[in-house]
Amino acid sequence: MIKVQKFVVNPFQENAYLLYDETGSCVLVDMGSYTVEEKKEVLFFIENNQLEPVMIINTHCHVDHLLGNSFFKNKFKVSIAAHSDDEFMIDKAVEYGSVFGFEVEEPPPLDSYLEEGKAITFGSSSLEVFHVPGHSPGSVALYSSEDAFVITGDVLFDGGIGRTDLPGGDYDTLIRSITEKLLVLPDEAKVYPGHGPETTIGEEKRFNPFLKG
């Protein structure tokens, strides 16, 4: 069984997730920890629960989701994976950070690529990868059918959807991704978004104003 631990981090109030199972293996998802205190909080949780990080995953490569990549890669000597279509944004992270008024440590390059239908495995668990472009060209969602949850990055939120006015964003593509890849999941599947509170697929099908009609 996969357990999900959330950390709300950095000036963008981004949701970073640590996923782990009974083996002690864990993966760090969108670990955008920025301050020393935010990084220490994650380290304390890992050490206190005797976990072993095996990979860093980015649902997409906007700067608020990359901020902890360099620190945690150096700390745990693990690989970083994201979709190849978002790789171009890594080189722009420092520049984008300066636009918002904060200093960004240059993130390391990707070590491997996430692909549609190619599972991520750790411990005794696996996550299915969905390519869900629209917010960014390489946005992905991570789905566990066994534990009935999906990590949606900035594609789908509680009562909202991702913005599409950033480089590579496209509204029609985003709606198609959500409709064809996410809303077909079971209603009870829990949604862990990149910002804000959790929701479910069923709740978003019924009440999300952007998905009506």
Sequence and secondary structure as in RCSB ss.txt:
>XXXX:A:sequence
MIKVQKFVVNPFQENAYLLYDETGSCVLVDMGSYTVEEKKEVLFFIENNQLEPVMIINTHCHVDHLLGNSFFKNK
FKVSIAAHSDDEFMIDKAVEYGSVFGFEVEEPPPLDSYLEEGKAITFGSSSLEVFHVPGHSPGSVALYSSEDAFV
ITGDVLFDGGIGRTDLPGGDYDTLIRSITEKLLVLPDEAKVYPGHGPETTIGEEKRFNPFLKG
>XXXX:A:secstr
  EEEEEEETTTTEEEEEEE TTSEEEEES    SHHHHHHHHHHHHHTT EEEEEE SS  GGGTTTHHHHHHH
H  EEEE GGGGGGGGGHHHHHHHTT         SEE  TT  EEETTEEEEEEE TTSSTT EEEEETTTTEE
EEETSEETTEE    STT  HHHHHHHIIIIITTS TT EEEESBS  EEHHHHHHH GGG  
